[in-house]
């Protein structure tokens, strides 16, 4: 099957990533098959290899680019193609709410040339550069709270997410006060804790994407020529996404059941974002043992 990359007018098809996440989390193949069938049926995911279906221009170009990248991988190697593509598009990693970056990382984790080629094709179709300027700061929480106060003054709460992003991105005060942690590449866990703390406060759908995007960046970091620059720009792009939220915080949740216990329930999850988020939280906890990651993981299984 050659499943479409988007559905319902532009929503991302997460199924290839869901399957990879479930496998990495140790879910049985039979249960993955059931979850996959439910996803395809519920989302009405189209098989683009079906000759009886008329594809739209996006899907036609997606197929063409997939074949192009498959050929590139065959003759140059996965590593060469990823190095070229990621460095060429290092300012576009936030495109489509980081979905292009995330899909590439999942294809790489699956070690599947077709999934990597499809991810690169999707990324090529949605990419938009966003190079930001900022300064290194010691207290990232204080600096971000200042931006949150500016965000609260914007009259955008009833706007679409895209309109919110445009307003935030164009705000001069926000532009002039973007920042990143000192020595971010040496202390990548600082950003993990920052992102997760704000997710736990807000339970925000878009901050969720920042976390899964940062996971993807970890997976692919080896391919960037200037890792420091890429991580700094990602952190600033993430601030823009995080400011899409009005930051009317939820009641604090404190449950901290361990990951091993929670993972026993993974096969009960059906939301693609929950499954991918749980994998990212597991990945980060294995490396950094940040307690807030447990809280975020427990939130997945209580909502």
BELRALIN-V121811 format. One record per residue. N is the residue number from 0. RES is the residue in one letter. SS is DSSP state (hx for helix, st for strand, lp for the rest). OMEGA is omega as a letter, one per 30 degrees, with the letter a starting at -180 (none if undefined). Layout:
n=N res=RES ss=SS omega=OMEGA
n=N res=RES ss=SS omega=OMEGA
//
This chain:
n=0 res=X ss=lp omega=l
n=1 res=X ss=lp omega=a
n=2 res=X ss=st omega=l
n=3 res=X ss=lp omega=a
n=4 res=X ss=lp omega=l
n=5 res=X ss=st omega=l
n=6 res=X ss=st omega=l
n=7 res=X ss=lp omega=l
n=8 res=X ss=lp omega=l
n=9 res=X ss=lp omega=l
n=10 res=X ss=st omega=a
n=11 res=X ss=st omega=l
n=12 res=X ss=lp omega=a
n=13 res=X ss=lp omega=a
n=14 res=X ss=hx omega=l
n=15 res=X ss=hx omega=l
n=16 res=X ss=hx omega=l
n=17 res=X ss=hx omega=a
n=18 res=X ss=hx omega=l
n=19 res=X ss=hx omega=a
n=20 res=X ss=hx omega=a
n=21 res=X ss=hx omega=l
n=22 res=X ss=hx omega=a
n=23 res=X ss=hx omega=l
n=24 res=X ss=lp omega=l
n=25 res=X ss=lp omega=l
n=26 res=X ss=lp omega=a
n=27 res=X ss=lp omega=a
n=28 res=X ss=hx omega=a
n=29 res=X ss=hx omega=l
n=30 res=X ss=hx omega=l
n=31 res=X ss=hx omega=l
n=32 res=X ss=hx omega=l
n=33 res=X ss=hx omega=l
n=34 res=X ss=hx omega=a
n=35 res=X ss=hx omega=a
n=36 res=X ss=hx omega=l
n=37 res=X ss=hx omega=a
n=38 res=X ss=hx omega=a
n=39 res=X ss=hx omega=a
n=40 res=X ss=hx omega=a
n=41 res=X ss=hx omega=a
n=42 res=X ss=hx omega=a
n=43 res=X ss=lp omega=a
n=44 res=X ss=lp omega=a
n=45 res=X ss=lp omega=l
n=46 res=X ss=st omega=a
n=47 res=X ss=lp omega=l
n=48 res=X ss=lp omega=l
n=49 res=X ss=lp omega=a
n=50 res=X ss=lp omega=a
n=51 res=X ss=lp omega=a
n=52 res=X ss=lp omega=l
n=53 res=X ss=lp omega=a
n=54 res=X ss=lp omega=l
n=55 res=X ss=lp omega=a
n=56 res=X ss=hx omega=l
n=57 res=X ss=hx omega=a
n=58 res=X ss=hx omega=l
n=59 res=X ss=hx omega=l
n=60 res=X ss=hx omega=l
n=61 res=X ss=hx omega=l
n=62 res=X ss=hx omega=a
n=63 res=X ss=hx omega=a
n=64 res=X ss=hx omega=l
n=65 res=X ss=hx omega=l
n=66 res=X ss=hx omega=l
n=67 res=X ss=hx omega=a
n=68 res=X ss=hx omega=l
n=69 res=X ss=hx omega=l
n=70 res=X ss=hx omega=l
n=71 res=X ss=hx omega=a
n=72 res=X ss=hx omega=a
n=73 res=X ss=hx omega=a
n=74 res=X ss=hx omega=a
n=75 res=X ss=hx omega=a
n=76 res=X ss=lp omega=l
n=77 res=X ss=hx omega=a
n=78 res=X ss=hx omega=l
n=79 res=X ss=hx omega=a
n=80 res=X ss=hx omega=l
n=81 res=X ss=hx omega=l
n=82 res=X ss=hx omega=a
n=83 res=X ss=hx omega=a
n=84 res=X ss=hx omega=a
n=85 res=X ss=hx omega=l
n=86 res=X ss=hx omega=l
n=87 res=X ss=hx omega=a
n=88 res=X ss=lp omega=a
n=89 res=X ss=lp omega=l
n=90 res=X ss=lp omega=a
n=91 res=X ss=lp omega=a
n=92 res=X ss=lp omega=l
n=93 res=X ss=lp omega=a
n=94 res=X ss=lp omega=l
n=95 res=X ss=lp omega=a
n=96 res=X ss=lp omega=l
n=97 res=X ss=lp omega=a
n=98 res=X ss=hx omega=l
n=99 res=X ss=hx omega=l
n=100 res=X ss=hx omega=a
n=101 res=X ss=hx omega=a
n=102 res=X ss=hx omega=l
n=103 res=X ss=hx omega=a
n=104 res=X ss=hx omega=l
n=105 res=X ss=hx omega=l
n=106 res=X ss=hx omega=l
n=107 res=X ss=hx omega=l
n=108 res=X ss=hx omega=l
n=109 res=X ss=hx omega=a
n=110 res=X ss=lp omega=a
n=111 res=X ss=lp omega=a
n=112 res=X ss=hx omega=a
n=113 res=X ss=hx omega=l
n=114 res=X ss=hx omega=l
n=115 res=X ss=hx omega=l
n=116 res=X ss=hx omega=l
n=117 res=X ss=hx omega=l
n=118 res=X ss=hx omega=l
n=119 res=X ss=hx omega=l
n=120 res=X ss=hx omega=l
n=121 res=X ss=hx omega=a
n=122 res=X ss=hx omega=l
n=123 res=X ss=hx omega=a
n=124 res=X ss=hx omega=a
n=125 res=X ss=hx omega=a
n=126 res=X ss=lp omega=l
n=127 res=X ss=lp omega=a
n=128 res=X ss=lp omega=l
n=129 res=X ss=lp omega=l
n=130 res=X ss=lp omega=a
n=131 res=X ss=lp omega=l
n=132 res=X ss=lp omega=l
n=133 res=X ss=lp omega=a
n=134 res=X ss=st omega=l
n=135 res=X ss=st omega=l
n=136 res=X ss=st omega=l
n=137 res=X ss=lp omega=a
n=138 res=X ss=lp omega=a
n=139 res=X ss=hx omega=a
n=140 res=X ss=hx omega=l
n=141 res=X ss=hx omega=a
n=142 res=X ss=hx omega=a
n=143 res=X ss=hx omega=l
n=144 res=X ss=hx omega=l
n=145 res=X ss=hx omega=l
n=146 res=X ss=hx omega=l
n=147 res=X ss=hx omega=l
n=148 res=X ss=hx omega=l
n=149 res=X ss=hx omega=l
n=150 res=X ss=hx omega=a
n=151 res=X ss=hx omega=l
n=152 res=X ss=lp omega=l
n=153 res=X ss=lp omega=a
n=154 res=X ss=lp omega=a
n=155 res=X ss=lp omega=a
n=156 res=X ss=lp omega=l
n=157 res=X ss=lp omega=a
n=158 res=X ss=lp omega=l
n=159 res=X ss=lp omega=a
n=160 res=X ss=hx omega=l
n=161 res=X ss=hx omega=l
n=162 res=X ss=hx omega=l
n=163 res=X ss=hx omega=a
n=164 res=X ss=hx omega=l
n=165 res=X ss=hx omega=a
n=166 res=X ss=hx omega=l
n=167 res=X ss=hx omega=a
n=168 res=X ss=hx omega=a
n=169 res=X ss=hx omega=a
n=170 res=X ss=lp omega=a
n=171 res=X ss=hx omega=a
n=172 res=X ss=hx omega=l
n=173 res=X ss=hx omega=l
n=174 res=X ss=hx omega=a
n=175 res=X ss=hx omega=a
n=176 res=X ss=lp omega=l
n=177 res=X ss=lp omega=a
n=178 res=X ss=st omega=l
n=179 res=X ss=st omega=a
n=180 res=X ss=st omega=l
n=181 res=X ss=lp omega=l
n=182 res=X ss=lp omega=a
n=183 res=X ss=lp omega=a
n=184 res=X ss=lp omega=l
n=185 res=X ss=lp omega=a
n=186 res=X ss=lp omega=a
n=187 res=X ss=hx omega=a
n=188 res=X ss=hx omega=l
n=189 res=X ss=hx omega=l
n=190 res=X ss=hx omega=l
n=191 res=X ss=hx omega=a
n=192 res=X ss=hx omega=l
n=193 res=X ss=hx omega=a
n=194 res=X ss=hx omega=a
n=195 res=X ss=hx omega=l
n=196 res=X ss=hx omega=a
n=197 res=X ss=hx omega=l
n=198 res=X ss=hx omega=a
n=199 res=X ss=hx omega=l
n=200 res=X ss=hx omega=a
n=201 res=X ss=hx omega=a
n=202 res=X ss=lp omega=a
n=203 res=X ss=lp omega=a
n=204 res=X ss=hx omega=a
n=205 res=X ss=hx omega=l
n=206 res=X ss=hx omega=l
n=207 res=X ss=hx omega=a
n=208 res=X ss=hx omega=l
n=209 res=X ss=hx omega=a
n=210 res=X ss=hx omega=a
n=211 res=X ss=hx omega=l
n=212 res=X ss=hx omega=l
n=213 res=X ss=hx omega=l
n=214 res=X ss=hx omega=l
n=215 res=X ss=hx omega=l
n=216 res=X ss=hx omega=l
n=217 res=X ss=hx omega=a
n=218 res=X ss=hx omega=a
n=219 res=X ss=hx omega=a
n=220 res=X ss=hx omega=a
n=221 res=X ss=hx omega=a
n=222 res=X ss=hx omega=a
n=223 res=X ss=lp omega=l
n=224 res=X ss=lp omega=a
n=225 res=X ss=lp omega=a
n=226 res=X ss=hx omega=a
n=227 res=X ss=hx omega=a
n=228 res=X ss=hx omega=a
n=229 res=X ss=hx omega=a
n=230 res=X ss=hx omega=l
n=231 res=X ss=hx omega=a
n=232 res=X ss=hx omega=l
n=233 res=X ss=hx omega=a
n=234 res=X ss=hx omega=l
n=235 res=X ss=hx omega=l
n=236 res=X ss=hx omega=a
n=237 res=X ss=hx omega=l
n=238 res=X ss=hx omega=l
n=239 res=X ss=hx omega=l
n=240 res=X ss=hx omega=a
n=241 res=X ss=hx omega=l
n=242 res=X ss=lp omega=l
n=243 res=X ss=lp omega=l
n=244 res=X ss=lp omega=l
n=245 res=X ss=lp omega=l
n=246 res=X ss=lp omega=l
n=247 res=X ss=lp omega=a
n=248 res=X ss=lp omega=l
n=249 res=X ss=lp omega=l
n=250 res=X ss=lp omega=a
n=251 res=X ss=lp omega=l
n=252 res=X ss=lp omega=a
n=253 res=X ss=lp omega=a
n=254 res=X ss=lp omega=a
n=255 res=X ss=lp omega=l
n=256 res=X ss=lp omega=a
n=257 res=X ss=lp omega=a
n=258 res=X ss=hx omega=l
n=259 res=X ss=hx omega=l
n=260 res=X ss=hx omega=a
n=261 res=X ss=hx omega=a
n=262 res=X ss=hx omega=l
n=263 res=X ss=lp omega=a
n=264 res=X ss=lp omega=a
n=265 res=X ss=hx omega=a
n=266 res=X ss=hx omega=l
n=267 res=X ss=hx omega=a
n=268 res=X ss=lp omega=l
n=269 res=X ss=lp omega=l
n=270 res=X ss=lp omega=a
n=271 res=X ss=hx omega=a
n=272 res=X ss=hx omega=l
n=273 res=X ss=hx omega=a
n=274 res=X ss=hx omega=a
n=275 res=X ss=hx omega=l
n=276 res=X ss=hx omega=a
n=277 res=X ss=hx omega=l
n=278 res=X ss=hx omega=a
n=279 res=X ss=hx omega=l
n=280 res=X ss=hx omega=l
n=281 res=X ss=hx omega=l
n=282 res=X ss=hx omega=a
n=283 res=X ss=hx omega=a
n=284 res=X ss=hx omega=l
n=285 res=X ss=hx omega=a
n=286 res=X ss=hx omega=a
n=287 res=X ss=hx omega=l
n=288 res=X ss=lp omega=l
n=289 res=X ss=lp omega=a
n=290 res=X ss=hx omega=a
n=291 res=X ss=hx omega=l
n=292 res=X ss=hx omega=l
n=293 res=X ss=hx omega=l
n=294 res=X ss=hx omega=l
n=295 res=X ss=hx omega=l
n=296 res=X ss=hx omega=l
n=297 res=X ss=hx omega=l
n=298 res=X ss=hx omega=a
n=299 res=X ss=hx omega=a
n=300 res=X ss=lp omega=l
n=301 res=X ss=lp omega=a
n=302 res=X ss=lp omega=none
//
